[in-house]
Amino acid sequence: MRSDWSVSIRRPCAVIRLDPTTYRYKSRRSGQAALEQRIREICQTRVRFRYRRVYVLLRRVGWIINQKKTRRIYNELGLQLRNKHPKRRVKAKLREDRQEAVEPNDVWAMDFVHDQLATGRKIRVLTVIDKYSRYVPALDPRFSYRGEDVVRTLEIVCKQIGYPKTIRAPSSSPGISICGPIEETSRLTSPGLENRRTTHSSRPSTDGSGPSA
């Protein structure tokens, strides 16, 4: 601006609202090239040191510097260390006997769905789904469910449409996990059931075997 209009320092400073003393100010700070080089050397030999440890070493060898300046230079040089938190990797337990459904009544999956009435009372809905046909043989709502209630519902459904070869259920669901394998449940006494029907406990959130809402 001065070279274009041939004016004094005051007029351009007034236009841009800058104090002339600020324009004329010259830093009295000495060069920090040597300090930067020393910080680089420390970080190259001690790669896990952060700025606080670097500050301690600098003070120990006689550098007159505070912790804030050490941190500023440390960051300007791009010497920050990334905080890497180990990721928890959850591996689903592989089941050798796990097989995909190839026909209706081959594999059933069952779980509870929770809901609330307009009155505020909570209900639980036992949901059973055929993994092959996606048919829902049971959708039984109740205010409370016990293990024998689950068995009774399965008895009714199996007498109507037949028995599945396998039933998968999450082990964390109360009322399901205590039923046990179908062949070990005395309430299910239909002919031909024993030694042919099994249940598997699994978590739908892990292997996706639970019923779809």
CORQUIQUI-V675851 format. One record per run of one state. SS is the DSSP state (H for helix, E for strand, L for the rest). FROM is the first residue (numbers start at 1). LEN is the number of residues. If there is no record, write none. Layout:
# CORQUIQUI-V675851
ss/from/len
SS/FROM/LEN
SS/FROM/LEN
This chain:
# CORQUIQUI-V675851
ss/from/len
L/1/1
H/2/4
L/6/3
H/9/7
L/16/4
H/20/5
L/25/8
H/33/13
L/46/5
H/51/10
L/61/6
H/67/10
L/77/30
E/107/10
L/117/5
E/122/9
L/131/7
E/138/5
L/143/4
H/147/15
L/162/4
E/166/4
L/170/12
H/182/3
L/185/13
E/198/4
L/202/2
H/204/4
L/208/6
